[in-house]
Amino acid sequence: MIAQSRKLIYVSRVIFSSYDTVMKTMLERTIPSQQAFIRLYHGEVHHIQQNVIEKDALILTYGNLSKEEKIFFDVFSNSIPII
């Protein structure tokens, strides 16, 4: 599903200036669904992706939420249609 999606919304808590381990795990688990094949590029390992649609991604991060931020995320998350 992710490989064929055009739009994605990622939401992650920020811990120690990086996204949460749950987000990292999810991203790593999507690699096989992206039909990853490995190649060397400038001495680095890169994945060759096939049949993957370019994404329009919205990435939302949060830390310690204030009352106003919590209200915003509640309203925002409830306004997104799930297809």
C-alpha positions in Angstrom: 0.0 0.0 0.0 2.7 2.5 0.9 4.6 1.8 -2.3 1.6 2.7 -4.4 0.4 5.7 -2.3 0.8 9.2 -3.6 0.3 11.0 -0.3 1.5 10.1 3.1 1.3 11.6 6.5 3.9 10.6 9.1 3.5 11.6 12.7 6.3 11.0 15.2 7.3 12.0 18.7 10.7 13.6 18.8 13.1 12.1 21.3 16.7 13.3 21.6 16.4 15.4 18.5 15.3 12.4 16.3 12.1 10.6 15.5 10.8 7.9 17.8 11.8 4.3 17.6 8.3 3.4 16.4 8.7 5.6 13.4 12.2 4.1 12.6 10.8 0.6 12.9 7.9 1.4 10.6 10.2 3.0 8.0 12.6 0.1 8.1 9.8 -2.5 7.7 8.6 -0.7 4.5 11.8 -1.4 2.7 10.8 -4.9 1.5 7.4 -3.6 0.4 9.2 -1.0 -1.8 10.8 -3.9 -3.7 14.3 -3.0 -2.5 17.3 -4.3 -4.4 20.8 -3.3 -3.3 23.5 -1.6 -5.4 26.7 0.2 -4.6 26.7 3.9 -5.4 29.9 6.0 -4.7 31.0 3.3 -2.2 27.7 3.4 -0.3 24.9 0.8 -0.2 21.7 2.1 -1.8 18.3 0.5 -2.5 17.1 0.4 -6.1 13.3 0.9 -5.9 11.0 -0.3 -8.7 7.3 0.5 -9.2 7.3 3.0 -6.4 5.3 6.2 -6.8 7.0 9.4 -5.8 5.4 10.6 -2.6 3.9 13.9 -1.4 4.7 13.4 2.3 3.6 15.5 5.3 5.8 14.9 8.3 4.5 16.1 11.7 6.6 15.8 14.8 5.9 16.6 18.4 7.6 16.7 21.8 6.1 17.8 25.0 2.7 19.0 23.9 1.2 22.1 25.3 -2.6 22.2 25.8 -3.0 24.2 22.5 -0.8 21.8 20.5 -2.8 18.8 21.9 -6.1 20.4 20.7 -4.5 21.1 17.3 -3.4 17.5 16.8 -6.7 16.2 18.0 -8.6 18.4 15.5 -6.1 17.8 12.7 -6.0 14.0 13.0 -9.8 13.8 13.1 -10.2 15.9 9.9 -8.1 13.6 7.7 -10.1 11.2 5.6 -8.9 7.6 5.8 -9.0 6.0 2.3 
